[in-house]
Amino acid sequence: MGRGKVELKRIENKINRQVTFAKRRNGLLKKAYELSVLCDAEIALLIFSNRGKLYEFCSSPSGMTKTVEKYRKHSYATMDPNQSAKDLQEKYQDYLMLKSKVESLQHSQRHLLGEEIAGMGVNELEQLEHQVDASLKQIRSRKAGAMLDQLSDLKTKVHKESQCLIISIQHTHIFINLQEEMLLETNRDLRRKLEESDAALTQSMWGAASAGEHSHQQQQQYHQQQQQQQHQQGMSSYQANPPSQENGFFRPLHGNVALQMSHYNPGVTNASNSATTSQNVINGFFPGWML
């Protein structure tokens, strides 16, 4: 299947354009080499890519420079002498015209600077004044525009710096608030620990007081129990050996009651034993365990 006809126009795709250039370039260099070998022709081929890279082929052993010099000599030799003189005359006329323009511009520049205006007439001076005014207007307009641009840049810079400063202040406030919250939390913890220590100290003091009172109560109960046991022992011995009047165990008190009580050693008694003993003394009898 044959390849279709390629449309001769610029290839828009950059990659395809580079690929096509490489293929066609290599093919052209190959064709030039084949033509020089087959026909013994002196061929010089110069190719510049769109990027300015040079590709060349020269079949002459002397090199590309000799071939190009040979081409120049041949081109100048074939030129018409009349045509060459005409071209030189046109170039000289162009030179004279450019020279006059340069001189006119130099005179205008000196006039604008206030130089060489002594020989100028009123009309020329008015024209120069209008030119200077127009130039000043343009200069002032450009200056105002430059100042406005500079002012806009300064405003933008100030706005950015103010935004950065606001953000920095906000971060500082946030940091300060966090520090305050941390300090408040630390104070609350210390206050709670202090209250707990005070409560523990108070509880320990109340516990010690309660323990002392409990110990005192236990001692009182112990003394009461001892007194009750002694009383019970006395009653038991009294019931086991009841006294009789015949034996003279219980004798009426005819003498001094205080003398009879001198034989009594009370020890530690409670209120009930004291009451019983007092009643027996009143009746004139002493129990045997008290004699």
C-alpha positions as CSV (number, residue, x, y, z in Angstrom):
1,M,0.0,0.0,0.0
2,G,1.6,3.3,-1.1
3,R,2.1,6.3,1.1
4,G,-0.3,9.2,0.5
5,K,0.8,12.6,-0.8
6,V,2.1,14.8,1.9
7,E,0.7,18.3,2.0
8,L,3.4,21.0,1.8
9,K,2.8,23.2,4.8
10,R,4.4,23.9,8.2
11,I,4.0,21.0,10.6
12,E,2.3,22.4,13.7
13,N,3.2,19.5,16.1
14,K,6.7,20.2,17.4
15,I,7.7,16.6,17.9
16,N,6.5,15.5,14.5
17,R,8.3,18.5,13.0
18,Q,11.6,17.6,14.6
19,V,11.2,13.9,13.5
20,T,10.4,15.0,9.9
21,F,13.3,17.4,9.8
22,A,15.8,14.7,11.0
23,K,14.5,12.2,8.4
24,R,14.5,14.7,5.5
25,R,17.9,16.1,6.4
26,N,19.5,12.7,6.5
27,G,17.9,11.9,3.2
28,L,19.1,15.1,1.6
29,L,22.7,14.6,2.8
30,K,22.6,11.0,1.5
31,K,21.3,12.2,-1.9
32,A,24.1,14.9,-2.1
33,Y,26.7,12.3,-1.3
34,E,25.3,9.9,-3.9
35,L,25.2,12.7,-6.5
36,S,28.8,13.6,-5.8
37,V,30.0,10.0,-6.1
38,L,27.9,9.0,-9.2
39,C,28.5,12.2,-11.2
40,D,31.8,13.4,-9.8
41,A,30.3,16.7,-9.0
42,E,31.5,19.2,-6.4
43,I,28.7,19.7,-4.0
44,A,28.4,21.9,-0.9
45,L,25.3,21.6,1.3
46,L,24.4,23.9,4.2
47,I,21.4,23.2,6.5
48,F,20.4,25.3,9.5
49,S,17.7,24.1,11.8
50,N,15.1,26.3,13.4
51,R,17.3,26.5,16.5
52,G,20.3,27.7,14.4
53,K,22.2,24.4,14.4
54,L,24.4,23.9,11.3
55,Y,24.5,20.7,9.3
56,E,26.8,20.7,6.2
57,F,28.2,18.4,3.5
58,C,31.1,19.1,1.1
59,S,32.4,16.7,-1.5
60,S,35.5,18.7,-2.2
61,P,38.7,17.6,-0.4
62,S,39.7,21.2,0.1
63,G,36.7,21.8,2.3
64,M,33.6,24.0,2.5
65,T,35.6,27.3,2.7
66,K,37.2,26.8,-0.8
67,T,33.9,25.8,-2.3
68,V,32.2,28.9,-0.9
69,E,35.0,31.2,-2.1
70,K,34.7,29.7,-5.5
71,Y,31.0,30.4,-5.4
72,R,31.6,34.0,-4.5
73,K,34.1,34.6,-7.3
74,H,31.7,33.0,-9.8
75,S,28.8,35.2,-8.6
76,Y,30.7,38.5,-8.7
77,A,32.2,37.6,-12.1
78,T,28.8,37.1,-13.7
79,M,27.3,40.4,-12.3
80,D,26.7,43.3,-14.8
81,P,29.1,46.2,-14.2
82,N,26.4,48.8,-14.9
83,Q,24.1,47.1,-12.4
84,S,26.9,47.2,-9.8
85,A,27.5,51.0,-10.3
86,K,23.8,51.6,-10.1
87,D,23.6,49.8,-6.8
88,L,26.5,51.8,-5.5
89,Q,24.8,55.0,-6.4
90,E,21.6,54.0,-4.6
91,K,23.5,53.1,-1.5
92,Y,25.3,56.4,-1.6
93,Q,22.0,58.3,-1.8
94,D,20.7,56.3,1.1
95,Y,23.8,57.3,3.1
96,L,23.4,61.0,2.3
97,M,19.7,60.8,3.4
98,L,20.5,59.1,6.6
99,K,23.3,61.6,7.3
100,S,20.9,64.6,6.9
101,K,18.4,63.0,9.2
102,V,21.1,62.5,11.8
103,E,22.2,66.1,11.6
104,S,18.6,67.3,11.8
105,L,18.0,65.2,14.9
106,Q,21.2,66.5,16.5
107,H,20.0,70.1,15.8
108,S,16.6,69.4,17.3
109,Q,18.3,67.8,20.4
110,R,20.5,70.9,20.9
111,H,17.4,73.2,20.5
112,L,15.5,71.2,23.1
113,L,18.5,71.6,25.4
114,G,18.4,75.4,24.9
115,E,21.5,75.5,22.7
116,E,22.0,77.3,19.4
117,I,18.6,79.1,19.6
118,A,20.0,82.6,19.0
119,G,19.3,82.6,15.3
120,M,15.8,81.1,15.6
121,G,12.7,83.2,14.7
122,V,9.5,83.7,16.7
123,N,7.7,80.9,14.9
124,E,10.5,78.5,15.3
125,L,10.7,79.4,19.0
126,E,7.0,78.9,19.4
127,Q,7.2,75.5,17.8
128,L,10.1,74.6,20.1
129,E,8.1,75.8,23.1
130,H,5.2,73.6,22.0
131,Q,7.5,70.7,21.6
132,V,9.0,71.3,25.0
133,D,5.6,71.6,26.6
134,A,4.4,68.4,25.0
135,S,7.6,66.7,26.1
136,L,7.1,68.0,29.7
137,K,3.5,66.7,29.7
138,Q,4.6,63.3,28.6
139,I,7.4,63.4,31.2
140,R,5.0,64.5,34.0
141,S,2.5,61.9,32.9
142,R,5.1,59.2,32.9
143,K,6.4,60.4,36.3
144,A,2.9,60.4,37.8
145,G,2.3,56.9,36.4
146,A,5.7,55.7,37.9
147,M,4.8,57.3,41.3
148,L,1.4,55.7,41.2
149,D,2.9,52.3,40.4
150,Q,5.4,52.8,43.2
151,L,2.7,53.8,45.6
152,S,0.6,50.8,44.7
153,D,3.7,48.6,45.3
154,L,4.2,50.2,48.7
155,K,0.5,49.8,49.6
156,T,0.7,46.1,48.6
157,K,3.9,45.7,50.7
158,V,2.4,47.5,53.7
159,H,-0.8,45.3,53.4
160,K,1.3,42.1,53.3
161,E,3.4,43.3,56.2
162,S,0.3,44.3,58.2
163,Q,-1.3,40.9,57.5
164,C,1.9,39.2,58.7
165,L,1.9,41.4,61.8
166,I,-1.7,40.6,62.5
167,I,-1.1,36.9,62.2
168,S,1.9,37.2,64.5
169,I,-0.1,39.1,67.1
170,Q,-2.9,36.5,66.9
171,H,-0.3,33.7,67.4
172,T,1.1,35.7,70.3
173,H,-2.4,36.1,71.9
174,I,-3.1,32.4,71.4
175,F,0.3,31.5,73.0
176,I,-0.5,33.8,76.0
177,N,-3.9,32.4,76.4
178,L,-2.5,28.9,76.4
179,Q,0.0,29.9,79.0
180,E,-2.7,31.5,81.1
181,E,-4.8,28.3,80.9
182,M,-1.8,26.2,81.8
183,L,-1.1,28.4,84.8
184,L,-4.8,28.3,85.9
185,E,-4.8,24.6,85.6
186,T,-1.6,24.4,87.6
187,N,-3.1,26.7,90.3
188,R,-6.2,24.5,90.4
189,D,-4.1,21.4,90.8
190,L,-2.1,23.0,93.6
191,R,-5.3,24.2,95.3
192,R,-6.9,20.8,95.1
193,K,-3.7,19.1,96.5
194,L,-3.6,21.7,99.3
195,E,-7.3,21.1,100.2
196,E,-6.7,17.3,100.1
197,S,-3.7,17.6,102.4
198,D,-5.7,19.9,104.7
199,A,-8.5,17.4,104.7
200,A,-6.2,14.5,105.4
201,L,-4.5,16.4,108.2
202,T,-7.8,17.3,109.8
203,Q,-9.0,13.7,109.4
204,S,-5.9,12.4,111.1
205,M,-6.3,14.9,113.9
206,W,-9.9,13.9,114.4
207,G,-8.9,10.3,114.2
208,A,-6.2,10.8,116.9
209,A,-8.7,12.6,119.1
210,S,-11.3,9.9,118.6
211,A,-8.7,7.2,119.4
212,G,-7.7,9.0,122.6
213,E,-11.3,9.4,123.7
214,H,-12.0,5.8,122.8
215,S,-9.0,4.7,124.8
216,H,-10.2,6.8,127.8
217,Q,-13.6,5.2,127.5
218,Q,-12.0,1.8,127.4
219,Q,-10.0,2.6,130.5
220,Q,-13.2,3.8,132.3
221,Q,-15.0,0.6,131.2
222,Y,-12.1,-1.5,132.4
223,H,-12.2,0.2,135.9
224,Q,-16.0,-0.3,136.1
225,Q,-15.6,-3.9,135.1
226,Q,-13.0,-4.4,137.8
227,Q,-15.2,-2.8,140.4
228,Q,-18.2,-4.9,139.4
229,Q,-16.1,-8.1,139.5
230,Q,-14.9,-7.2,143.0
231,H,-18.4,-6.4,144.1
232,Q,-19.6,-9.7,142.7
233,Q,-16.8,-11.6,144.4
234,G,-17.8,-10.0,147.7
235,M,-21.4,-10.9,147.3
236,S,-20.5,-14.4,146.3
237,S,-18.4,-14.9,149.4
238,Y,-21.2,-13.4,151.5
239,Q,-23.8,-15.7,150.0
240,A,-21.5,-18.7,150.4
241,N,-20.8,-18.0,154.1
242,P,-23.8,-16.2,155.5
243,P,-23.1,-14.7,158.9
244,S,-25.0,-15.6,162.1
245,Q,-25.7,-13.6,165.2
246,E,-24.9,-16.5,167.4
247,N,-21.4,-16.6,166.2
248,G,-21.1,-12.9,166.6
249,F,-20.3,-12.3,162.9
250,F,-22.7,-9.5,162.7
251,R,-22.6,-7.4,165.9
252,P,-24.5,-4.3,166.6
253,L,-22.6,-1.2,166.7
254,H,-22.5,0.1,170.2
255,G,-19.3,2.0,170.0
256,N,-17.9,4.6,167.6
257,V,-18.9,4.0,164.0
258,A,-15.7,5.7,162.8
259,L,-13.6,3.3,164.9
260,Q,-15.4,0.4,163.3
261,M,-14.8,1.8,159.8
262,S,-11.1,2.0,160.5
263,H,-10.8,-1.7,159.6
264,Y,-12.3,-0.9,156.1
265,N,-9.9,-0.5,153.0
266,P,-12.2,0.6,150.1
267,G,-9.6,0.4,147.3
268,V,-11.4,1.4,144.0
269,T,-15.2,1.4,144.3
270,N,-18.0,2.6,142.3
271,A,-21.1,4.6,143.2
272,S,-23.2,1.4,143.8
273,N,-20.7,-0.2,146.3
274,S,-20.5,3.1,148.2
275,A,-24.3,3.3,148.5
276,T,-24.5,-0.4,149.7
277,T,-21.8,0.1,152.3
278,S,-23.3,3.2,153.6
279,Q,-26.7,1.5,154.0
280,N,-25.1,-1.4,156.0
281,V,-23.3,1.1,158.3
282,I,-26.6,2.8,158.9
283,N,-28.2,-0.6,159.9
284,G,-25.3,-1.2,162.3
285,F,-23.8,-4.2,160.4
286,F,-20.6,-4.7,158.3
287,P,-20.2,-7.5,155.8
288,G,-17.6,-10.1,156.7
289,W,-15.3,-9.2,153.8
290,M,-15.0,-5.7,155.1
291,L,-13.8,-6.7,158.6
